[in-house]
Amino acid sequence: MKRLMKQRFKYLMAILLILAITASSGLLLRQSIRDTREKEAENILFYYREKILLQMQGTMNEANALARTAYVMEKKQIDPSDWFHTAAEPLLKREEVRLVCLFKGDVMASALPQDKFGNLVGRDLQEFSYIYTLAKVVKDLVVEGPVLLENGTGQEEVFLFLQPILMEDAYMGLVAVALDKDYVFGQMGLDELYAKGYDYELWRVEPQNGNKEVIAGSRTDTDFSQAQKTNFYLPTEWTLSIQPADGWLSSGQRLGLSLLCVLLAAFLLLMARLIYRNTVLNRTMRKTDYEDKDTGLYNRKGFTAALDGWLSDTGTDVMLFYFSIEGYTQAIRLIGPEEEAAFLKNIRPRMDDYIHSPYIAGRLDAGGYVVAVQEKMEEQQREDFAKGLSLELLMQVRIDGEKSFLMARYQYAVCRPGSGGAEEELSKLICAYYHRVDQESPIRKLTEKCRQLIEGKNDVTFDEYTDMDMMELSKTFNQYRKQVEQLAYTDPMFHVGNRPKFLRDANMLISYDKKRRFSLYCLDICSFSQYNELFSANIGDEILHEVLRRLSRPFGAYVYRINGDVFLGVSLSNEGAESFVLRLQKLFAVPIMVGSLSFPLQVRIAACLYPEHGETPGTLLDHIQSALRFAKESDQLIAIYNERLEEIIRTEADILRRMKEAIGNGTLEVWYQPIMLLEEGRYRAAEALVRLPDGKGGYFSAGQVISLAERNGIVEELGDYVLTKACAFMKEQGDRLGVQRIGINLSVQQLLLDNSAGHLLELIRSTGVDLNRITLEITESILIQSIDRASKTLEKLRQAGAHIALDDFGVGYSSLNYLSNLPVDIIKIDRSLTQQILTQPKQYKLLKTIVDMASINGLVVVAEGVETEAEQKAIAASGLQYIQGYYYARPMSDEKLMQSLQD
């Protein structure tokens, strides 16, 4: 099919070339004819231009003689009334003369015939047409016409000839003679142009407004845009345009030219046909000598000849590949000649579909093929190309009723010009192939592939063999590998891909075509845990099953469950991310039904694109999870990865880098906020807080630093650093500053590690500080979520002598009933509660209740976030022991704390 398309394309190109040659020849002849006619028109125009100028400035310019007479009379100071009538009388006898007048200076001194124009005498020059003033200005002959001349009884069209009277180049007056329009046109002889077969148009540019004014023309409906033109000045610009009445190419010339082009095209087509038949005949004669009749590929002789031609013509490296289908001879005895013929016939189309660069291919023997590719390839590219083409040469056979596959093994090399002939290079390649085959045994290959599976490679394929026992063993290994992959890449509960499956699929998509774009969408079900808590895990599973069914519509097989109720989908469509996200939201607009129960779901969706937002699957997954996390933190339902998120990620990477460097160098700062004991009116406690400089004179948020440490697995390292620093400070400065206890925050990750209590106690004791002076703080929300495991660790710490504080109490998880059951000594009331006691009486009552309950259970109460005097007084009146907040002191470095407490 591909070869047929190429052949048709060649036919089409040949026809187009012939048409182009014919058209070009026709255009050249057409242009030649037109050039000849235009040259003729140019000569005619030159003649008429000179003729019109001669007529206007000489033959018809009767005003010139009168002006010379006036010049003489003016020098003699003779009044015009004494001589002008006599001088003009011969002109007035001529039939074509309509007016003869004389201006002395700017005033008309005489106008003849007097009976028609005597009333004009005495008028100023400016009372007449602008053309009179123009003659005065240019001081040369001015011809104007046709113009309307009023003679007292009517109007008639005339041409005006205005000749200034000059004395030593000074204007003294002018003579005007008006000639009949038809007489002037007759003298021009323009009608002779029409008689010669030319349309003409005489026009001028009106000097006052720049408009075109047609003076004379053969026809009014003719377009003169393609006409030949000539210009002359009287002194206004006059233009004469002419063109053949039947066009630059007459109908006869066009017909003859068309017939000539048809004959030329027919001749060229005939010649092309003869050349094609001769080429086909030569090619047919070469086939028997250079081609394999079963596949249409070259035989060995043809391939080496073609490769030699390549090497000599291009002078560039050629990639040479040899393929051998093992067991081919035995297989074709079993499948028969018809199936073999079908397989061989399909080889060339397979190669055409797979190979996109210029290539030549040959069949060397029954199962041996060689391919030369004109493309630069690195080692990995050659390996990938050979592996892909070996799959195209895969042969499927049935042996004893079972389907089997014969694989093509391969060897490749770089064939360089000048290194040897094609036959020599081919022989070396085949020798290298058989040398390698001799060194490899099927058992060794199977062992190596099993070792690769153990090392975690996921692209291992066990080959097919002609030996029946080896083939069965290979099939068994393949089945086992697929079963292991199924377990490794599938979510066992919902039978969809998991996170490793996504990483593998995305890596395959990118490896197959790095330029292919795809989109990644992450979907999280908001507050999904409530369904498990309020109903049952089975109900929750049914909801998730329905979620997967809905997601399979837009994503097909590219759906993954990466964590709990978080799903991932890959879209290969070109639909925009915004539009696709809206479509996903519509999927969950309808509540999910489980039995008779209806569950409306709210979903949070994040999106990112390949390759814009990451060039590896791991990077894409990190970025889309960052987008989803950003959506949760900003309480948004949609987050499409963008520059803002990239900036957040860069900032987080900067924080992590600075944090690791500061911990490693021992330069991470630990600040302290003193806590007031109301009974004594003195600072008797302090809380240790981490401070990481941002390099711009400020500090990163402590919450952001701790959150990043938790998400990146270094919170234990960070916590150990702060704990050691704070305990050492308490040991060295506690007594001198009057601080009885120092509070240090713990992350839940520190509590849930194996032997976390022993590890923490060892760190505290290594500083030499008394355990009774250390308070370990843990947030209420974290304690409640991990109360079973955390309680055991906290109890060990308490028994060793350390105090335990419940931080952020009152945020939303608080229940006064379990205060007595918590493994804590101190509760720290969160700012969200203390800031409402002045505006909401119920909150103040709640505060007093907490203080009373704590007192009953022997707990110490600390109020956090106190900022104003009014808050301080109200909280102090509740009966609690400690207050911490900006009202008393902000967090400060150890130096400032020592200075503040010593003062």
C-alpha positions, 0 to 999 in steps of 0.5 A: 500500500505504501509503495503504491502511494509512493508510485502514485505520488511520483505520477502526480509529481511528473504530471505537475512538472509537465503542467508547470513546464507547459504553463511556464512556456505559455507564460513566457510566450504570452509575455513576449507577445505582450512585450512586443505590442507594448514596445509598439505602443511605446513608439506610438506614444512617443510620436503623439507626445511630440506631435501634441507638444508641437501643436500646442506650443507651436502650430496652435499657439496663436497667443505667442505672436500677439504676446511678442507684438505686445512686448514691442508695443509696451516698450514703445508705450503705445496704448493697446487700444491703438494696435491690439484690434488691428493685430488680432483682426486676422485671427478673429477671421478664422473659424476656430478662434473664439476669443482674443484678449489682452491683459495689461498687468493684472487688468484686462485691457481688450477683449475681442470680439467686442460685441461678445466679450467687451464687458470683460474689459477692466476686470482684474486677473483674479476675477477669472479662472485660476489658469490665468493666475497660473500663467502669471506665476509660471511665466510660460505658456499655459494650455487649458481645456476644454473649458466653458466659455460664456459669450453673452448668448451661451456657452461653448467648449474651448481650449485656452492658450495663455502666453505671458508678456515678459520684459527682462523676466518681469511679468507685464501682462498676458495674451489669451486666445481661445480655440474651438475644442473640436478644432484642437482635437482634430489637430491632435489626431487622436482619432487616428489612434482608434483607427489603428486599433488603440483605445486612448485616454488623454487626461491631466491632473487638476492642479488645485485639487489633484483630481484626475480630469479626462480631456478626451477618450475613445471609450468611457467604460475602458479600464486603462490600469494596464495601458502604456502611458506618457506624460507631458507638461503645459505646464500642468501634467497631461497624460496620454494612455493607450492600449489595444482595443482587443487587449495586449493579447488578441483572441486569436493570439490567445487561442493560438497560444492555448493550442501551442501549450496543449501540443507541448503538454501532449509532447511532454506527456508522451516523452514521460510515458516513454521514459517511464516504460523504459525505466520499468523495463530496466527495473524488471530486468534487474529484479531477477538479479538483485531482488528476492522474489518472495519478499520484494527486498534485495537479495545479497547481491542487490543489498551490497550493491545498494549499500556500496552506492550509499557509502560512495554517494553520501559519505556518511555513517550507515547503521547496519542491522542483521536479524536471524529468525531462529528455528525458521527452517523447521517452522516452515516445514510445519506451517506449509508454503501458504502461511510462509508466503503470507508471512514473507509478503508482509515483511516489506510493509512492516518495515515501511511502517516501522522505519521512518528514515531512508533505509535499504533491506535485504533477505540473505537466506531463509530466516536471515535479514539485513537492514541499513538505515541512513540515520545517526544513532547512539548506542541505546538508540541502535538497541531500541531500533533493533529490538523494535524491528525484531518484534516486527519480524516476529513469526507466529506459528502453531505447533501441535495446536499451540501458538508459538512465536519465533523471535528474530535475534539481532546484531548491529554495527556502524558501517563507515565509508572507507572502512571496507566494501559493503560485502566485507562489512556485511560478512563481519556483522554476520560473523559477529552475530554467530560468535555471540550466539555461540557464546550464549546458551538458552540456560544462561540467558534464562538465568540472566533474565531471572536475575534481572527480575530479582533486581527489579527490572520490569521490561524483562521478556523471556524469549521463545525457543525452537527447542520444545522443552526450552520453549515450555520453560520460557512460557512458564517464566513469562506466566510467572512474571506476569503474575508477579507484575499483577501483584506488584502493580495492581491494587488488590482491593479494587483491581486497578493500577497503583502508584508503581503501575502509574510510574511504569505506564508513564515511563513507557509513554514518555519512552515511546514518544517524548514529544507526545503530550498527556495530562495528569489528573489527581482526584481526592474525595473530600472528608471521605473518612466520615463515610467509614466512621458513620457507616462502615468500611464496606460502604466506603469500599462501595463508594470507591468502586463507583468512583473508579467506575466513573473515572474509567469513562474519561481515563480508560485503563489509565486510572490508578489508586495511589493512596486511600481515597486519592485517585490518579488518571492519565488523559492522552487527549488534547482537551484543555486542562480546565475543560477536562477538570469541569468534565470530571466535576460533572461526573460526580455531580450526581450522588453515589447510591449504595443500596438505598443510601445516597452519598453526595461527593465533593471532590478536589481535583489537581492537574498538571501537564507533560512535558510542561510541568515535568519530564519524568513520572516521579517529577509529575507525581510530585508536582500534582501532589503539590498542587493537590496539597495546595488546593487543600491548604487554600480550601480550593476544589481545583488546582492546576499546576502553574508558575505559582505552584512552581514558585511554592515548590522552589521555595520549599526546596530552598527551605529544605536545602537551608534546613539541612545545611543549618542542621548539618552545620549546627547553625539552625536557630532556636528561639524562646518565648517566655511564659508568665506565672501569674501567681509570682508575676515572673517568667517561670517557663519558656517554649523553644521554637525553631527559626530558619533564616530565609537569606533575605533578613527574615525567617521562614514560617515555623509551621512551614518548616516543620511541615516540610520536614515531616513530608520529607522524612527529616522531622526526626533529625530536626526534632532531635536538633531542637531538643538537644539545643533547648535542653543544653540551654536549659542546663546552662541558663535555666537557674540563672534566668529563673526559668523552671521548665522549658517546652519543646514541641514533638512531631507525631513522627517522632512519637511513632518511631520504634523505641522513640521514648528511649531515643528521646530520653537518651538525647535529654540525658546527654545534655545533663539537664534535669528531666523534671525541667523539660516539657514535651509538647504535642498537639491535641489533634495528633494525640487524638488521632494516634492516641493508642501508640502515642500514649504508651510513648508519652507514659514512658516519658512521664515516668522518667520525669519529663512533663507532657503538654497538650498543645492547641487545646480547644481547636476542635477535637476537645472533649472535657470528658477525656481530660482525666484519661490523657497522658498529659500534665499541662494543657495549653489553650489555643489562641482560637479560643482565647481571642473570643472570650471578650466577645462571646460569653459562652467561650469565656464560660468554656474557658473557666470550665476547662480550668476547673476540670484541669484543676480537678485532674491536677493539670496545669493550664497555659493560655496561648496567644494573649495579645491585649491587656483586656484579654490578659485581665479576663484570662487571669480572672479565670484562675489558670496559672500561666499566660503566653503571648505577645502581651508579655513577650514575643519569641526571641533569640537566646541572647535576647532572652538572657538580656531580657530576663536578667534586666 
